[in-house]
């Protein structure tokens, strides 16, 4: 259905393509893109972006953990075969994966894929328990992968031949569970994986720098539910830089929408997602997407594509400011430090 919609000129995809073409990134990480083994949908999306004015001829995607059936009751609700009983939430294998489009060559054979890493095998993990035993039970936890979607280290090559690495992931929402806090703990550990990788604590050693960590932690370092300790540690890691991309639109939205946004402590200029904010159960707008270059790079500029209502570019967001997506495109311009 994704391929069908793209070939029909889906309105949402066209708005996404227009925004991407406007920002014109050399490397684009897309979240929540359904995977197909032949890459036809991703190729169609790439073609749509090219027709909008920006060519990204190189592509990478693999089957995510989302939707991979386990046959077990992974969330402890007494039923099997539901989306939350997959390795990562998904109604079918490949639902809501990650895709990378690039103007720079991708070393597909050099990709390090941590997606099959068992949660139990992450050093320092904080998995859920119930009455002192693994949750939901030992059999389910024994096969539980850490990544709800994927964790990839992708080598790319700059135009002058320098190889750098992009680390990408998509954390599970730290909600929609019970007192065991399965999702909150998993979200924490999905971010912590990058800290363990950089520390050399995994079976695969980290690459020589430069690198960039880019993806969705699905967590704000200040506001909302979740366990922000590993995210705060990542943002403050001396091997990394946090450019703190910002927008005028995020500030205006928080002020106009009020609701949950009025209770937030974080600077709305850093927000990257425009979520509902009317009831106490609504999350409001938050910073959940991150681009963190290693200290090998000089950060030239950064931003969140969230134009204010009085900006002529605001119409690119679509009706309700969210036709393209509730998530805003985050960008960082970097150059290798001398």
Buried (B, 14 or more C-beta within 10 A) or exposed (E): EBBEBBEEEBEBBBBBBBBBBBBBBBBBBBBBBBBBEEBEBBBBBBBBBBEBEBBBEBBBBBBBBBBBEBEBBBBBEEEBEEBBBBBBBBEBBBBBBBBBBBBBBBEEEEBBBBBEBEBBEBEEBBBBEBEEEBBBBEEBBEBBBBBBBBBBBBBBBBEEEEBBBBBBBBBBBBBEBEEBBBBBBBBBBBBBBBBBBBEEBBEEEBBEBBBBBBBBBBBBBBBBBBBBEBBBEBBEBEBBBBBBBBBBBBBBBBEEBEBBBEEBEBBBBBBBBBBBBEEEEEBBBBBBBBBBBBBBBEBEEBBBBBBBEEBEBBEBBBEEBBBBBBBBBBBBBBEEEE
